[in-house]
Amino acid sequence: MAKNTQNLRNPFVYQGYVSPKYFCDRTEETEELIANLQNGRNTVLISPRRIGKTGLIKNTFYRLKEQAKDSKCLYIDIFATKNQHDFVQLLGTAIAQEVLSKERRAMKRLLEFFGSWRPVFSTDPMTGLPTVSISIEPTQTEVTLKIVFDYLKQSKHEVYIAVDEFQQITNYPESGVEALLRSYIQFAPNVHFVFSGSKRHLMSQIFYSPDRPFYQSTVSMGLEPLHEDIYYDFARRFFEERKGSISKEIFHNVYQRFEGVTSNIQLMLNRLYETEKHVNKTVQVDEAIWHIVNRNSMQYEELIGFLTDNQLAVVRAIAKEEVVGSPQGSDFIKRYDLPGSSSVKTALDVLTDKDIVYRTPAGYIIYDHFLAIWLSRL
């Protein structure tokens, strides 16, 4: 991960990670995660989506690479994987890509080590840099996983691996995946892991249940929304660098409307920075919100097209309420003419599983605030 000196036209990054310059705060969390990894403490990181887990991991890896340029930092997001084979193939590709970024001769040695790998080389159309992906035979999945850990263990350097949306392994059809991974991880002293996830109940089952293989094998971290004052100073600085401004009252309005959810606030700031030099009126915020909602309307229409009538009725009702403490209560059901309590529960289970609805201590919400706004006006 080479040091990035790129200056962005719009400093409010809402997808991906660029460099510490465009990353707000998380100083304590970054230091804690670095200390955990450097001292051999595998870490489980649990928080809702869009708060900034991935950004924290990438910022931590950036710092680790600054401190030890020969360390290897691998990040994989397994949200889209369906089975153990997908997982191993994704991990293998991450290793191959890391090696390719160093030197081509090392890639040749890697492929000799993994004789069964079939690499596909290409060029990233955005960056122009060489990329590689690998494929393995499904019958070679478990053998390849063992060889992956053998390869990582024989490395002369520290290896840091972040597995995002780790709870996805609970959906794999194969039995014993957790035990298999744990058996290799515990005997790889130079390989250190961050297991990141957004579904608290599933992550808790994996790591905090005494009858599960990963029990007491990690330390835990949570992630709260960024502190509002620190976030405001971060935003204000970028507006002032171009002789503009954003008032504290307006920033507070944005922060509260989106409940501190980082990616949504970043998207709002990105739009306001694009269109306004001085942000000091709520009408500017409203215009930015409706622009984003309208831009995403086709995506939202596609989304609700996959919902049943019952699920759509429940999600629209939650959007109108903003937060629902008792969705199976008679008052809520009558107010929105919903079917019976059991039907509402069935709909909630599906909506929660699809990450459309999220359960907070206060009740059920639509986690994508822009989707909630769009739904509320249907």
Secondary structure in CASP SS format (residue, H / E / C, confidence):
PFRMAT SS
TARGET T0000
AUTHOR 0000-0000-0000
METHOD secondary structure of the structure
MODEL  1
M C 1.00
A C 1.00
K C 1.00
N C 1.00
T C 1.00
Q C 1.00
N C 1.00
L C 1.00
R C 1.00
N C 1.00
P C 1.00
F C 1.00
V C 1.00
Y C 1.00
Q C 1.00
G C 1.00
Y C 1.00
V C 1.00
S C 1.00
P H 1.00
K H 1.00
Y H 1.00
F C 1.00
C C 1.00
D C 1.00
R C 1.00
T H 1.00
E H 1.00
E H 1.00
T H 1.00
E H 1.00
E H 1.00
L H 1.00
I H 1.00
A H 1.00
N H 1.00
L H 1.00
Q H 1.00
N C 1.00
G C 1.00
R C 1.00
N C 1.00
T E 1.00
V E 1.00
L E 1.00
I E 1.00
S C 1.00
P C 1.00
R C 1.00
R C 1.00
I C 1.00
G C 1.00
K H 1.00
T H 1.00
G H 1.00
L H 1.00
I H 1.00
K H 1.00
N H 1.00
T H 1.00
F H 1.00
Y H 1.00
R H 1.00
L H 1.00
K H 1.00
E H 1.00
Q H 1.00
A C 1.00
K C 1.00
D C 1.00
S C 1.00
K E 1.00
C E 1.00
L E 1.00
Y E 1.00
I E 1.00
D E 1.00
I C 1.00
F C 1.00
A C 1.00
T C 1.00
K C 1.00
N C 1.00
Q H 1.00
H H 1.00
D H 1.00
F H 1.00
V H 1.00
Q H 1.00
L H 1.00
L H 1.00
G H 1.00
T H 1.00
A H 1.00
I H 1.00
A H 1.00
Q H 1.00
E H 1.00
V H 1.00
L H 1.00
S H 1.00
K H 1.00
E C 1.00
R H 1.00
R H 1.00
A H 1.00
M H 1.00
K H 1.00
R H 1.00
L H 1.00
L H 1.00
E H 1.00
F H 1.00
F C 1.00
G C 1.00
S C 1.00
W C 1.00
R E 1.00
P E 1.00
V E 1.00
F E 1.00
S E 1.00
T E 1.00
D C 1.00
P C 1.00
M C 1.00
T C 1.00
G C 1.00
L C 1.00
P E 1.00
T E 1.00
V E 1.00
S E 1.00
I E 1.00
S E 1.00
I C 1.00
E C 1.00
P H 1.00
T H 1.00
Q H 1.00
T H 1.00
E H 1.00
V H 1.00
T H 1.00
L H 1.00
K H 1.00
I H 1.00
V H 1.00
F H 1.00
D H 1.00
Y H 1.00
L H 1.00
K H 1.00
Q C 1.00
S C 1.00
K C 1.00
H C 1.00
E C 1.00
V E 1.00
Y E 1.00
I E 1.00
A E 1.00
V E 1.00
D E 1.00
E C 1.00
F H 1.00
Q H 1.00
Q H 1.00
I H 1.00
T H 1.00
N H 1.00
Y C 1.00
P C 1.00
E C 1.00
S C 1.00
G C 1.00
V H 1.00
E H 1.00
A H 1.00
L H 1.00
L H 1.00
R H 1.00
S H 1.00
Y H 1.00
I H 1.00
Q C 1.00
F C 1.00
A C 1.00
P C 1.00
N C 1.00
V E 1.00
H E 1.00
F E 1.00
V E 1.00
F E 1.00
S E 1.00
G E 1.00
S C 1.00
K C 1.00
R H 1.00
H H 1.00
L H 1.00
M H 1.00
S H 1.00
Q H 1.00
I H 1.00
F H 1.00
Y H 1.00
S C 1.00
P C 1.00
D C 1.00
R C 1.00
P C 1.00
F C 1.00
Y C 1.00
Q C 1.00
S C 1.00
T C 1.00
V E 1.00
S E 1.00
M E 1.00
G E 1.00
L C 1.00
E C 1.00
P C 1.00
L C 1.00
H C 1.00
E H 1.00
D H 1.00
I H 1.00
Y H 1.00
Y H 1.00
D H 1.00
F H 1.00
A H 1.00
R H 1.00
R H 1.00
F H 1.00
F H 1.00
E H 1.00
E H 1.00
R C 1.00
K C 1.00
G C 1.00
S E 1.00
I E 1.00
S C 1.00
K H 1.00
E H 1.00
I H 1.00
F H 1.00
H H 1.00
N H 1.00
V H 1.00
Y H 1.00
Q H 1.00
R H 1.00
F C 1.00
E C 1.00
G C 1.00
V C 1.00
T H 1.00
S H 1.00
N H 1.00
I H 1.00
Q H 1.00
L H 1.00
M H 1.00
L H 1.00
N H 1.00
R H 1.00
L H 1.00
Y H 1.00
E H 1.00
T H 1.00
E C 1.00
K C 1.00
H E 1.00
V E 1.00
N C 1.00
K C 1.00
T H 1.00
V H 1.00
Q H 1.00
V H 1.00
D H 1.00
E H 1.00
A H 1.00
I H 1.00
W H 1.00
H H 1.00
I H 1.00
V H 1.00
N H 1.00
R H 1.00
N C 1.00
S H 1.00
M H 1.00
Q H 1.00
Y H 1.00
E H 1.00
E H 1.00
L H 1.00
I H 1.00
G H 1.00
F C 1.00
L C 1.00
T C 1.00
D H 1.00
N H 1.00
Q H 1.00
L H 1.00
A H 1.00
V H 1.00
V H 1.00
R H 1.00
A H 1.00
I H 1.00
A H 1.00
K H 1.00
E H 1.00
E C 1.00
V C 1.00
V E 1.00
G C 1.00
S C 1.00
P C 1.00
Q C 1.00
G C 1.00
S H 1.00
D H 1.00
F H 1.00
I H 1.00
K H 1.00
R H 1.00
Y C 1.00
D C 1.00
L C 1.00
P C 1.00
G C 1.00
S H 1.00
S H 1.00
S H 1.00
V H 1.00
K H 1.00
T H 1.00
A H 1.00
L H 1.00
D H 1.00
V H 1.00
L H 1.00
T H 1.00
D H 1.00
K C 1.00
D C 1.00
I C 1.00
V E 1.00
Y E 1.00
R E 1.00
T E 1.00
P C 1.00
A C 1.00
G E 1.00
Y E 1.00
I E 1.00
I E 1.00
Y C 1.00
D C 1.00
H H 1.00
F H 1.00
L H 1.00
A H 1.00
I H 1.00
W H 1.00
L H 1.00
S H 1.00
R C 1.00
L C 1.00
END
